[in-house]
Amino acid sequence: MTISDHLFAGDTWNTGSSTPINDEFIQSFTQYRDDVLGSHLSSYKEMLCDLYMMMDWNIANGPNAAKNWTEGISMMTIKNNKMDDRIRYRSKLDMPQSFIAKWSK
């Protein structure tokens, strides 16, 4: 591939109005990722699953929304100088899968 392949689209300028998906780039990234992560690849995949789970808006919206989701993610307030029990008895956050399972009941 030459520079002119990017500059021109046939007999006209390449305006960038369409972006081709090139499997070669995806394969190169995947190979690089696997080489760099090595034995940590499974941890990376678990982290991606957690990220996808946190980004899934179906948990909070729609007909299958978690019943207690609003309460689970609501801001903690201090009312009349009394500490909210969720602040007083708080613990570290669960991993996304555990948190979602708990608040989806």
LONULO-681263 format. One record per residue: residue in three letters; x, y, z of N, C-alpha, C, O in turn. Coordinates in Angstrom, 3 decimals. Last residue first. Layout:
residues N
NODE   drenpa       n_px       n_py       n_pz      ca_px      ca_py      ca_pz       c_px       c_py       c_pz       o_px       o_py       o_pz
NODE      ALA          X          Y          Z          X          Y          Z          X          Y          Z          X          Y          Z
...
This chain:
residues 105
NODE   drenpa       n_px       n_py       n_pz      ca_px      ca_py      ca_pz       c_px       c_py       c_pz       o_px       o_py       o_pz
NODE      LYS    -31.386     -8.555     42.655    -32.403     -9.414     43.306    -33.624     -8.624     43.694    -34.570     -9.184     44.248
NODE      SER    -29.422     -6.970     41.772    -30.426     -7.356     40.791    -31.532     -8.200     41.388    -32.507     -8.527     40.711
NODE      TRP    -27.477     -6.590     43.621    -28.480     -5.538     43.480    -29.545     -5.852     42.440    -30.476     -5.068     42.254
NODE      LYS    -25.941     -8.996     43.346    -26.546     -8.605     44.632    -27.688     -7.621     44.434    -28.759     -7.794     45.016
NODE      ALA    -25.091     -8.943     40.661    -25.914    -10.059     41.136    -26.640     -9.681     42.433    -27.816    -10.005     42.603
NODE      ILE    -23.554     -6.611     40.699    -24.745     -6.667     39.862    -25.656     -7.793     40.325    -26.873     -7.617     40.378
NODE      PHE    -21.494     -7.393     42.450    -22.319     -6.225     42.740    -23.631     -6.294     41.976    -24.698     -6.062     42.543
NODE      SER    -20.368     -9.573     41.080    -20.978     -9.775     42.392    -21.915     -8.632     42.746    -23.002     -8.859     43.278
NODE      GLN    -19.418     -8.268     38.749    -20.356     -9.382     38.636    -21.073     -9.628     39.960    -22.280     -9.869     39.961
NODE      PRO    -17.628     -6.235     39.788    -18.875     -5.919     39.069    -19.884     -7.063     39.013    -21.079     -6.844     39.211
NODE      MET    -16.659     -6.922     43.165    -16.340     -6.956     41.745    -17.661     -6.757     41.002    -18.717     -7.083     41.543
NODE      ASP    -17.773     -4.624     45.729    -17.597     -5.950     45.151    -17.088     -5.812     43.729    -17.088     -4.721     43.159
NODE      LEU    -16.142     -2.054     47.549    -17.044     -2.476     46.484    -16.732     -3.890     46.045    -15.573     -4.301     45.998
NODE      LYS    -15.733     -2.326     51.102    -15.208     -2.111     49.753    -16.213     -2.616     48.723    -17.026     -3.495     49.005
NODE      SER    -18.489     -1.118     53.061    -17.299     -1.946     52.867    -16.813     -1.702     51.441    -17.428     -0.953     50.682
NODE      ARG    -20.338      0.800     55.478    -19.892      0.491     54.123    -18.661     -0.422     54.145    -17.913     -0.475     55.121
NODE      TYR    -21.773      1.735     57.602    -21.450      0.312     57.536    -20.939     -0.112     56.158    -21.104     -1.260     55.748
NODE      ARG    -22.025      4.519     57.132    -21.511      4.029     58.412    -21.036      2.579     58.313    -20.001      2.232     58.882
NODE      ILE    -23.217      4.627     54.646    -21.876      5.175     54.832    -21.252      4.571     56.084    -20.090      4.164     56.079
NODE      ARG    -25.640      3.433     55.070    -24.802      2.877     54.009    -23.380      3.421     54.086    -22.439      2.761     53.646
NODE      ASP    -26.762      5.056     56.999    -26.244      3.746     57.405    -25.363      3.119     56.336    -24.445      2.362     56.650
NODE      ASP    -25.788      8.441     56.907    -26.546      7.377     56.250    -25.930      6.037     56.659    -24.707      5.897     56.664
NODE      MET    -25.397     10.365     59.807    -24.760      9.631     58.734    -25.687      8.544     58.210    -26.299      7.814     58.989
NODE      LYS    -26.806     13.420     60.412    -26.853     11.991     60.718    -26.287     11.247     59.516    -26.667     11.486     58.370
NODE      ASN    -27.046     16.084     59.787    -25.840     15.657     60.503    -25.897     14.206     60.963    -25.112     13.802     61.821
NODE      ASN    -29.269     15.999     58.084    -29.368     16.557     59.442    -28.219     16.087     60.339    -28.422     15.741     61.502
NODE      LYS    -27.874     13.471     56.174    -29.069     14.262     56.434    -29.080     14.721     57.885    -28.918     13.915     58.801
NODE      ILE    -25.720     12.806     53.762    -25.696     13.006     55.205    -26.832     13.969     55.496    -26.775     15.140     55.119
NODE      THR    -26.051     10.301     51.201    -26.178     11.653     51.720    -26.017     11.664     53.234    -26.164     10.635     53.893
NODE      MET    -24.886      8.635     48.373    -25.066      8.589     49.820    -25.087     10.016     50.350    -24.242     10.835     49.989
NODE      MET    -26.604      8.114     45.310    -25.601      8.848     46.085    -25.924      8.735     47.567    -27.089      8.738     47.964
NODE      SER    -27.409      4.823     44.090    -27.760      6.175     44.503    -26.652      6.802     45.340    -25.870      6.107     45.989
NODE      ILE    -27.069      2.232     43.309    -26.132      3.213     42.751    -26.425      4.640     43.197    -25.768      5.575     42.739
NODE      GLY    -29.039      0.826     44.691    -27.662      0.367     44.722    -26.657      1.387     44.223    -25.511      1.400     44.672
NODE      GLU    -31.417      2.102     44.021    -30.920      2.188     45.390    -29.440      1.828     45.465    -28.679      2.448     46.208
NODE      THR    -31.528      1.308     41.332    -31.491      2.729     41.679    -30.955      2.928     43.088    -30.137      3.816     43.326
NODE      TRP    -31.703     -1.545     41.562    -30.558     -0.896     40.947    -30.428      0.570     41.343    -29.329      1.027     41.658
NODE      ASN    -33.582     -3.312     42.430    -32.962     -2.440     43.428    -31.806     -1.621     42.860    -31.014     -1.062     43.620
NODE      LYS    -34.345     -4.680     40.041    -35.333     -4.040     40.916    -34.710     -3.006     41.850    -35.273     -1.926     42.034
NODE      ALA    -32.832     -4.234     36.893    -32.705     -4.752     38.251    -33.627     -3.974     39.184    -33.683     -2.745     39.123
NODE      ALA    -34.841     -4.508     33.945    -33.981     -3.730     34.847    -33.971     -4.342     36.244    -34.970     -4.891     36.708
NODE      ASN    -36.222     -5.564     31.838    -35.486     -6.495     32.704    -34.549     -5.770     33.668    -33.578     -6.352     34.151
NODE      PRO    -37.305     -3.467     30.373    -38.211     -4.366     31.087    -37.495     -5.315     32.055    -38.112     -5.814     32.996
NODE      GLY    -35.111     -0.572     30.901    -35.859     -1.561     30.147    -36.665     -2.512     31.009    -36.702     -2.376     32.231
NODE      ASN    -32.052     -0.153     32.787    -33.193      0.311     31.993    -33.939     -0.860     31.376    -33.447     -1.988     31.341
NODE      ALA    -29.938     -1.349     34.114    -30.598     -0.207     34.736    -31.879      0.219     34.027    -32.713      0.894     34.630
NODE      ILE    -29.139     -3.422     32.487    -29.270     -3.677     33.920    -30.098     -2.575     34.580    -30.870     -2.843     35.500
NODE      ASN    -28.761     -2.373     30.011    -29.964     -3.184     30.205    -30.198     -3.499     31.678    -31.321     -3.808     32.078
NODE      TRP    -26.306     -1.186     29.801    -27.399     -0.363     30.327    -28.686     -1.146     30.507    -29.629     -0.628     31.106
NODE      ASP    -23.242     -2.311     30.403    -24.517     -2.836     29.924    -25.674     -2.075     30.558    -25.991     -2.294     31.727
NODE      MET    -20.853     -1.653     31.519    -21.343     -0.794     30.444    -22.710     -1.217     29.912    -23.273     -0.539     29.052
NODE      MET    -20.301     -3.667     33.299    -20.573     -2.335     33.837    -21.156     -1.402     32.784    -21.876     -0.462     33.119
NODE      MET    -19.828     -5.748     31.463    -20.952     -5.844     32.379    -21.314     -4.464     32.928    -22.493     -4.121     33.016
NODE      TYR    -17.491     -4.872     30.251    -18.697     -5.020     29.437    -19.937     -5.063     30.322    -20.972     -4.491     29.981
NODE      LEU    -15.798     -5.029     32.542    -16.049     -3.754     31.872    -17.317     -3.820     31.030    -18.139     -2.906     31.090
NODE      ASP    -15.813     -7.788     33.043    -16.316     -6.853     34.056    -16.662     -5.507     33.423    -17.697     -4.917     33.732
NODE      CYS    -14.614     -8.640     30.663    -15.984     -9.090     30.987    -16.605     -8.164     32.025    -17.774     -7.793     31.913
NODE      LEU    -12.094     -7.454     30.988    -12.966     -7.015     29.897    -14.412     -7.437     30.141    -15.335     -6.674     29.858
NODE      MET    -11.173     -8.970     33.153    -11.344     -7.530     33.306    -12.262     -6.978     32.211    -13.110     -6.129     32.483
NODE      GLU    -10.992    -11.462     31.944    -11.923    -11.278     33.055    -12.216     -9.796     33.263    -13.357     -9.408     33.516
NODE      LYS     -8.938    -10.899     30.113    -10.266    -11.259     29.609    -11.325    -11.116     30.697    -12.444    -10.691     30.409
NODE      TYR     -6.835    -10.428     31.899     -7.258     -9.377     30.973     -8.675     -9.650     30.474     -9.508     -8.745     30.420
NODE      SER     -6.582    -12.947     33.012     -6.956    -11.810     33.871     -7.466    -10.652     33.028     -8.423     -9.975     33.406
NODE      SER     -5.728    -14.377     30.761     -7.027    -14.712     31.365     -7.502    -13.586     32.290     -8.698    -13.300     32.346
NODE      LEU     -3.182    -13.243     30.245     -4.275    -13.052     29.291     -5.631    -13.358     29.910     -6.603    -12.663     29.613
NODE      HIS     -0.925    -13.639     31.667     -1.939    -12.768     32.282     -3.144    -12.543     31.374     -4.026    -11.746     31.694
NODE      SER      0.940    -15.009     30.210      0.159    -15.781     31.182     -0.935    -14.958     31.849     -1.791    -15.519     32.532
NODE      GLY      0.897    -12.558     27.795      1.352    -13.916     28.089      0.419    -14.636     29.041     -0.752    -14.852     28.729
NODE      LEU      0.827     -9.857     27.138      0.169    -10.331     28.352      0.607    -11.733     28.756      0.675    -12.045     29.945
NODE      VAL      2.321     -9.696     24.744      2.676     -8.864     25.900      2.084     -9.426     27.187      2.761     -9.468     28.214
NODE      ASP      1.052    -11.550     23.042      2.494    -11.639     23.307      2.873    -10.888     24.571      3.658    -11.384     25.380
NODE      ASP     -1.594    -10.607     23.011     -1.311    -11.943     23.521      0.167    -12.113     23.870      0.501    -12.744     24.873
NODE      ARG     -1.185     -8.046     21.843     -1.786     -8.185     23.172     -1.441     -9.538     23.785     -1.040     -9.610     24.947
NODE      TYR     -0.158     -8.795     19.317      0.637     -7.979     20.242      0.127     -8.140     21.674      0.910     -8.346     22.602
NODE      GLN     -2.404    -10.174     18.306     -1.118    -10.862     18.459     -0.226    -10.120     19.449      0.390    -10.736     20.318
NODE      THR     -4.294     -8.100     18.292     -4.542     -9.313     19.069     -3.238    -10.068     19.320     -3.001    -10.546     20.430
NODE      PHE     -3.092     -6.297     16.485     -3.329     -5.915     17.866     -3.497     -7.142     18.741     -2.906     -7.221     19.818
NODE      SER     -3.113     -7.895     14.156     -1.856     -7.391     14.700     -2.007     -6.996     16.155     -1.150     -7.318     16.977
NODE      GLN     -5.870     -8.286     13.788     -5.005     -9.437     14.048     -3.669     -8.995     14.647     -3.149     -9.651     15.550
NODE      ILE     -6.618     -5.648     13.283     -7.191     -6.361     14.420     -6.307     -7.553     14.793     -6.035     -7.793     15.970
NODE      PHE     -5.227     -5.140     10.920     -4.967     -4.331     12.111     -5.459     -5.039     13.368     -4.785     -5.026     14.398
NODE      GLU     -6.419     -7.039      9.206     -4.981     -7.097      9.470     -4.620     -6.303     10.729     -3.791     -6.751     11.522
NODE      ASP     -9.028     -6.302      8.858     -8.747     -7.419      9.756     -7.263     -7.535     10.096     -6.897     -8.064     11.145
NODE      ASN    -10.189     -3.156      8.725     -9.126     -3.976      8.190     -8.749     -5.050      9.201     -8.216     -4.749     10.269
NODE      ILE    -12.884     -1.464      7.633    -12.386     -2.236      8.763    -11.370     -3.213      8.210    -11.678     -4.007      7.320
NODE      PRO    -12.798      1.773      6.099    -12.834      0.317      5.991    -12.305     -0.331      7.266    -11.388      0.190      7.902
NODE      THR    -14.801      4.428      6.340    -13.616      3.879      6.979    -13.683      2.362      6.884    -14.530      1.734      7.520
NODE      SER    -15.799      7.105      4.298    -16.003      5.722      4.734    -14.685      5.190      5.290    -13.607      5.473      4.768
NODE      SER    -14.849      9.635      3.969    -16.264      9.481      4.310    -16.612      8.048      4.693    -17.626      7.814      5.349
NODE      GLY    -12.365     10.384      3.177    -12.490      9.765      4.493    -13.926      9.555      4.917    -14.200      9.322      6.094
NODE      THR    -11.912     11.301      0.669    -12.467     12.261      1.631    -12.584     11.681      3.043    -12.870     12.410      3.993
NODE      ASN     -9.589     11.063     -1.644    -10.151     10.226     -0.592    -10.617     11.177      0.514     -9.798     11.781      1.207
NODE      TRP    -10.314     12.562     -4.777     -9.672     12.618     -3.468    -10.349     11.643     -2.517    -11.560     11.434     -2.593
NODE      THR    -10.645     10.364     -7.679    -10.978     11.520     -6.855    -10.188     11.492     -5.556     -9.481     10.527     -5.266
NODE      ASP    -10.329      8.013     -9.027     -9.927      9.237     -9.718    -10.216     10.499     -8.912    -10.044     11.603     -9.427
NODE      GLY     -9.742      6.113     -6.217     -9.992      6.040     -7.656     -9.465      7.297     -8.316     -8.284      7.619     -8.185
NODE      ALA     -9.050      8.117     -3.932    -10.024      7.033     -4.018    -10.431      6.939     -5.476    -11.363      7.615     -5.913
NODE      PHE     -5.907      9.154     -2.583     -6.900      9.135     -3.651     -7.825      7.932     -3.514     -7.423      6.870     -3.040
NODE      LEU     -4.442      8.766     -0.271     -4.751     10.126     -0.698     -5.875     10.163     -1.724     -6.691     11.084     -1.735
NODE      HIS     -3.944      6.087     -0.016     -4.721      6.762      1.022     -5.193      8.134      0.583     -6.239      8.606      1.028
NODE      ASP     -2.460      5.489     -2.227     -3.653      4.675     -1.977     -4.545      5.320     -0.921     -5.761      5.124     -0.928
NODE      SER     -0.277      7.139     -1.979     -1.321      7.544     -2.930     -2.588      6.711     -2.766     -3.675      7.165     -3.122
NODE      ILE      1.295      5.712     -0.221      0.633      6.925      0.262     -0.493      7.335     -0.672     -1.535      7.817     -0.227
NODE      THR      0.586      2.196     -0.827      1.381      3.417     -0.928      0.607      4.596     -0.382     -0.590      4.496     -0.112
NODE      MET      0.856     -1.178      0.000      0.000      0.000      0.000      0.899      1.238      0.000      1.869      1.303      0.756
